[in-house]
């Protein structure tokens, strides 16, 4: 059956659409919010304290305002090295919570060089 046949009372709703950012090759960079992700992954034994999650939230905000193409490309290259990403026809998606702390530090350093710190 088709999902749009009206048999379900209401479609599943998402409170917030994923944040998207265009990259230089016309793909869109999508970064999942660390706050939502941390709530979803409570069963995983992650050593994320509140201060680190706050850092990830701030990094997420800064990534979403980034417009410098060369910095975006550095970020895409770094995330590709980790293997923690998904590419569709129009998006390059990654989850900040899936990255190790050294990768997060590199992302932060890229943003500092862009003058957004």
N, CA, C and O of each residue as an XYZ file, in Angstrom:
468
protein
N       0.798     -1.193      0.000
C       0.000      0.000      0.000
C       0.830      1.242      0.000
O       1.977      1.234      0.448
N       0.274      2.295     -0.491
C       0.959      3.587     -0.519
C       0.882      4.256      0.839
O      -0.112      4.112      1.552
N       1.925      4.985      1.201
C       1.918      5.694      2.481
C       0.939      6.856      2.471
O       0.520      7.318      3.533
N       0.570      7.334      1.301
C      -0.309      8.494      1.221
C      -1.748      8.110      0.922
O      -2.506      8.928      0.400
N      -2.145      6.866      1.245
C      -3.506      6.432      0.935
C      -4.509      6.901      1.976
O      -5.701      6.624      1.845
N      -4.057      7.601      3.003
C      -4.961      8.169      3.978
C      -5.417      7.190      5.034
O      -6.303      7.520      5.822
N      -4.849      5.998      5.085
C      -5.306      5.014      6.059
C      -4.798      5.325      7.460
O      -5.404      4.891      8.440
N      -3.714      6.056      7.574
C      -3.228      6.413      8.905
C      -3.841      7.746      9.312
O      -4.014      8.628      8.471
N      -4.173      7.905     10.595
C      -4.856      9.112     11.040
C      -4.041     10.385     10.829
O      -4.602     11.422     10.475
N      -2.744     10.322     11.038
C      -1.917     11.503     10.815
C      -0.507     11.055     10.479
O      -0.022     10.062     11.021
N       0.155     11.784      9.586
C       1.535     11.410      9.243
C       2.457     11.700     10.414
O       2.173     12.580     11.226
N       3.558     10.967     10.507
C       4.515     11.257     11.586
C       5.026     12.676     11.420
O       5.363     13.097     10.314
N       5.082     13.407     12.516
C       5.502     14.803     12.409
C       6.882     14.983     13.005
O       7.248     14.334     13.985
N       7.638     15.876     12.394
C       8.941     16.258     12.931
C       8.808     17.689     13.392
O       8.354     18.554     12.644
N       9.202     17.934     14.617
C       9.057     19.273     15.160
C       9.990     20.260     14.478
O       9.667     21.443     14.367
N      11.137     19.788     14.023
C      12.123     20.686     13.452
C      12.735     20.030     12.228
O      13.212     18.898     12.308
N      12.731     20.704     11.127
C      13.361     20.169      9.923
C      14.874     20.207     10.094
O      15.392     21.058     10.817
N      15.586     19.298      9.440
C      17.045     19.325      9.540
C      17.589     20.636      9.001
O      17.025     21.216      8.074
N      18.670     21.092      9.574
C      19.286     22.327      9.125
C      20.154     22.014      7.916
O      20.927     21.056      7.932
N      20.030     22.807      6.888
C      20.755     22.545      5.655
C      21.667     23.707      5.316
O      21.373     24.856      5.646
N      22.781     23.401      4.652
C      23.723     24.426      4.254
C      24.300     24.025      2.894
O      24.745     22.890      2.726
N      24.296     24.930      1.937
C      24.806     24.598      0.608
C      26.333     24.566      0.625
O      26.977     25.402      1.259
N      26.899     23.589     -0.080
C      28.345     23.514     -0.224
C      28.713     24.032     -1.605
O      27.832     24.369     -2.397
N      29.994     24.097     -1.899
C      30.455     24.674     -3.152
C      30.046     23.840     -4.356
O      29.953     24.384     -5.457
N      29.801     22.557     -4.199
C      29.434     21.720     -5.339
C      27.925     21.541     -5.443
O      27.450     20.526     -5.953
N      27.162     22.541     -4.954
C      25.702     22.556     -5.015
C      25.045     21.453     -4.203
O      23.838     21.241     -4.323
N      25.799     20.755     -3.390
C      25.181     19.844     -2.449
C      24.853     20.639     -1.203
O      25.295     21.777     -1.050
N      24.092     20.051     -0.330
C      23.696     20.734      0.889
C      24.300     19.989      2.068
O      24.251     18.761      2.135
N      24.866     20.745      2.990
C      25.441     20.174      4.190
C      24.351     20.120      5.250
O      23.755     21.145      5.581
N      24.089     18.939      5.782
C      23.078     18.804      6.827
C      23.763     18.307      8.085
O      24.433     17.274      8.074
N      23.591     19.045      9.164
C      24.194     18.673     10.432
C      23.076     18.446     11.435
O      22.281     19.347     11.700
N      23.014     17.234     11.997
C      21.970     16.953     12.971
C      22.256     17.667     14.277
O      23.405     17.769     14.708
N      21.216     18.149     14.890
C      21.355     18.868     16.149
C      21.852     17.932     17.242
O      21.264     16.870     17.447
N      22.919     18.298     17.949
C      23.440     17.423     19.003
C      22.468     17.245     20.157
O      22.501     16.209     20.821
N      21.613     18.209     20.416
C      20.676     18.088     21.538
C      19.664     16.998     21.250
O      19.434     16.128     22.089
N      19.054     17.033     20.069
C      18.079     16.003     19.710
C      18.755     14.632     19.649
O      18.200     13.635     20.111
N      19.944     14.596     19.081
C      20.645     13.326     18.926
C      20.994     12.723     20.283
O      20.881     11.511     20.465
N      21.413     13.543     21.227
C      21.804     12.998     22.520
C      20.604     12.389     23.239
O      20.752     11.420     23.983
N      19.422     12.951     23.020
C      18.226     12.384     23.638
C      17.857     11.062     22.982
O      17.397     10.140     23.655
N      18.055     10.966     21.670
C      17.730      9.742     20.948
C      18.677      8.609     21.318
O      18.266      7.448     21.336
N      19.912      8.914     21.609
C      20.925      7.890     21.827
C      21.227      7.655     23.304
O      22.353      7.291     23.645
N      20.264      7.851     24.174
C      20.524      7.699     25.604
C      21.005      6.296     25.965
O      21.725      6.122     26.947
N      20.614      5.302     25.181
C      21.009      3.932     25.497
C      22.491      3.694     25.251
O      23.083      2.796     25.850
N      23.093      4.488     24.379
C      24.528      4.326     24.140
C      25.286      4.920     25.317
O      24.895      5.949     25.867
N      26.358      4.268     25.689
C      27.125      4.719     26.843
C      28.167      5.740     26.388
O      29.349      5.416     26.274
N      27.732      6.955     26.133
C      28.619      8.011     25.674
C      29.037      8.873     26.849
O      28.263      9.093     27.781
N      30.261      9.356     26.797
C      30.768     10.168     27.904
C      30.571     11.656     27.626
O      31.483     12.453     27.847
N      29.401     12.031     27.147
C      29.109     13.425     26.873
C      28.582     14.090     28.123
O      27.527     13.720     28.641
N      29.320     15.071     28.606
C      28.815     15.852     29.724
C      28.099     17.085     29.160
O      28.160     17.351     27.960
N      27.438     17.816     30.016
C      26.659     18.961     29.561
C      27.544     20.006     28.878
O      27.135     20.596     27.878
N      28.726     20.238     29.393
C      29.623     21.231     28.803
C      29.988     20.851     27.361
O      30.032     21.712     26.483
N      30.248     19.558     27.120
C      30.596     19.115     25.775
C      29.384     19.230     24.849
O      29.517     19.655     23.701
N      28.220     18.857     25.338
C      27.019     18.999     24.519
C      26.755     20.461     24.182
O      26.327     20.779     23.073
N      27.011     21.354     25.143
C      26.870     22.781     24.877
C      27.839     23.221     23.777
O      27.487     24.036     22.924
N      29.062     22.679     23.802
C      30.030     22.981     22.754
C      29.527     22.526     21.400
O      29.662     23.238     20.405
N      28.934     21.310     21.368
C      28.418     20.780     20.110
C      27.258     21.628     19.593
O      27.147     21.860     18.389
N      26.407     22.084     20.485
C      25.293     22.943     20.081
C      25.831     24.242     19.475
O      25.348     24.702     18.441
N      26.828     24.819     20.128
C      27.433     26.055     19.619
C      28.100     25.805     18.262
O      27.980     26.622     17.349
N      28.797     24.687     18.137
C      29.435     24.333     16.869
C      28.380     24.178     15.779
O      28.571     24.642     14.655
N      27.282     23.534     16.108
C      26.180     23.357     15.161
C      25.671     24.713     14.667
O      25.469     24.907     13.468
N      25.467     25.646     15.595
C      24.990     26.984     15.219
C      25.991     27.668     14.290
O      25.606     28.289     13.299
N      27.269     27.548     14.617
C      28.295     28.196     13.804
C      28.391     27.565     12.417
O      28.593     28.265     11.424
N      28.246     26.242     12.352
C      28.273     25.570     11.058
C      27.107     26.030     10.178
O      27.256     26.164      8.963
N      25.965     26.265     10.788
C      24.786     26.649     10.027
C      24.862     28.071      9.481
O      24.134     28.416      8.549
N      25.737     28.901     10.054
C      25.884     30.270      9.553
C      27.085     30.415      8.626
O      27.296     31.480      8.047
N      27.865     29.364      8.482
C      29.083     29.419      7.677
C      28.755     29.526      6.193
O      27.928     28.769      5.684
N      29.396     30.457      5.500
C      29.160     30.650      4.073
C      30.448     30.604      3.246
O      30.379     30.600      2.017
N      31.605     30.571      3.880
C      32.867     30.556      3.142
C      33.080     29.190      2.494
O      33.199     28.177      3.183
N      33.126     29.177      1.168
C      33.223     27.925      0.421
C      34.452     27.103      0.755
O      34.364     25.879      0.855
N      35.601     27.750      0.930
C      36.829     26.991      1.197
C      36.781     26.326      2.576
O      37.316     25.231      2.754
N      36.141     26.986      3.553
C      36.011     26.380      4.881
C      35.015     25.220      4.819
O      35.241     24.168      5.419
N      33.911     25.418      4.090
C      32.941     24.331      3.918
C      33.614     23.110      3.306
O      33.365     21.980      3.724
N      34.470     23.344      2.312
C      35.138     22.219      1.665
C      36.084     21.521      2.635
O      36.177     20.294      2.618
N      36.792     22.274      3.484
C      37.660     21.661      4.498
C      36.833     20.773      5.425
O      37.251     19.669      5.776
N      35.663     21.261      5.816
C      34.796     20.500      6.720
C      34.327     19.218      6.048
O      34.370     18.146      6.653
N      33.878     19.322      4.796
C      33.441     18.135      4.060
C      34.584     17.126      3.960
O      34.382     15.931      4.171
N      35.787     17.612      3.635
C      36.940     16.708      3.519
C      37.225     15.999      4.843
O      37.488     14.797      4.862
N      37.173     16.739      5.940
C      37.435     16.159      7.261
C      36.386     15.102      7.611
O      36.726     14.014      8.078
N      35.122     15.423      7.387
C      34.053     14.480      7.713
C      34.153     13.234      6.836
O      33.900     12.124      7.305
N      34.523     13.411      5.566
C      34.696     12.254      4.683
C      35.748     11.296      5.228
O      35.602     10.079      5.112
N      36.810     11.844      5.825
C      37.868     11.005      6.399
C      37.341     10.133      7.542
O      37.838      9.029      7.763
N      36.335     10.629      8.266
C      35.819      9.876      9.412
C      34.927      8.717      8.985
O      34.811      7.720      9.698
N      34.306      8.848      7.831
C      33.358      7.831      7.389
C      31.989      7.976      8.038
O      31.096      7.175      7.759
N      31.800      8.967      8.888
C      30.526      9.162      9.588
C      29.679     10.202      8.860
O      29.445     11.294      9.376
N      29.223      9.856      7.660
C      28.419     10.781      6.881
C      27.535      9.992      5.933
O      27.716      8.789      5.746
N      26.577     10.685      5.340
C      25.689     10.087      4.354
C      25.486     11.108      3.248
O      25.221     12.279      3.520
N      25.609     10.667      2.005
C      25.445     11.566      0.870
C      24.194     11.168      0.100
O      23.985      9.994     -0.206
N      23.374     12.153     -0.204
C      22.238     11.952     -1.105
C      22.509     12.786     -2.352
O      23.594     13.347     -2.501
N      21.532     12.869     -3.241
C      21.715     13.682     -4.448
C      21.934     15.150     -4.123
O      22.610     15.860     -4.867
N      21.366     15.605     -3.019
C      21.421     17.037     -2.721
C      22.038     17.380     -1.374
O      22.245     18.559     -1.086
N      22.340     16.382     -0.533
C      22.853     16.707      0.798
C      24.087     15.894      1.151
O      24.293     14.783      0.664
N      24.898     16.486      2.014
C      26.021     15.822      2.678
C      25.685     15.914      4.158
O      25.809     16.982      4.758
N      25.260     14.796      4.753
C      24.745     14.790      6.119
C      25.767     14.195      7.075
O      26.437     13.214      6.750
N      25.881     14.794      8.254
C      26.674     14.170      9.307
C      26.145     14.581     10.660
O      25.457     15.592     10.803
N      26.482     13.774     11.652
C      25.997     13.948     13.017
C      27.187     14.304     13.902
O      28.131     13.524     14.020
N      27.143     15.466     14.515
C      28.254     15.902     15.367
C      28.515     14.919     16.502
O      29.664     14.730     16.899
N      27.462     14.287     17.032
C      27.638     13.356     18.153
C      28.356     12.078     17.746
O      28.861     11.356     18.607
N      28.412     11.786     16.460
C      29.106     10.569     16.026
C      30.600     10.801     15.828
O      31.349      9.853     15.593
N      31.031     12.037     15.921
C      32.444     12.367     15.692
C      33.226     12.317     16.997
O      32.712     12.653     18.063
N      34.486     11.886     16.888
C      35.317     11.886     18.096
C      35.738     13.315     18.419
O      35.641     14.219     17.588
N      36.200     13.488     19.632
C      36.514     14.846     20.110
C      37.623     15.512     19.312
O      37.595     16.729     19.131
N      38.591     14.755     18.832
C      39.663     15.388     18.059
C      39.130     15.935     16.735
O      39.587     16.979     16.270
N      38.176     15.245     16.130
C      37.558     15.738     14.902
C      36.745     16.992     15.190
O      36.770     17.945     14.411
N      36.022     16.993     16.308
C      35.258     18.177     16.709
C      36.198     19.359     16.914
O      35.883     20.479     16.511
N      37.349     19.118     17.539
C      38.330     20.198     17.751
C      38.818     20.752     16.405
O      38.995     21.961     16.261
N      39.037     19.867     15.418
C      39.472     20.329     14.101
C      38.388     21.191     13.456
O      38.683     22.230     12.864
N      37.135     20.756     13.574
C      36.033     21.560     13.037
C      36.021     22.945     13.675
O      35.869     23.958     12.992
N      36.184     22.969     14.992
C      36.202     24.252     15.698
C      37.354     25.124     15.220
O      37.196     26.336     15.072
N      38.508     24.518     14.980
C      39.668     25.301     14.521
C      39.430     25.858     13.119
O      39.874     26.967     12.820
N      38.736     25.110     12.251
C      38.415     25.618     10.918
C      37.534     26.858     11.040
O      37.714     27.828     10.304
N      36.580     26.821     11.970
C      35.682     27.944     12.141
C      36.402     29.145     12.748
O      36.075     30.290     12.437
N      37.381     28.886     13.614
C      38.156     29.987     14.186
C      38.942     30.713     13.117
O      39.075     31.936     13.174
N      39.470     29.983     12.137
C      40.227     30.617     11.057
C      39.311     31.400     10.132
O      39.772     32.278      9.403
N      38.006     31.091     10.152
C      37.080     31.823      9.288
C      36.609     33.125      9.942
O      35.904     33.915      9.315
N      36.998     33.350     11.202
C      36.618     34.578     11.878
C      35.254     34.515     12.529
O      34.700     35.553     12.893
N      34.695     33.322     12.686
C      33.370     33.174     13.292
C      33.441     32.757     14.747
O      32.417     32.417     15.338
N      34.619     32.774     15.334
C      34.738     32.297     16.718
C      34.251     33.310     17.704
O      34.283     33.064     18.910
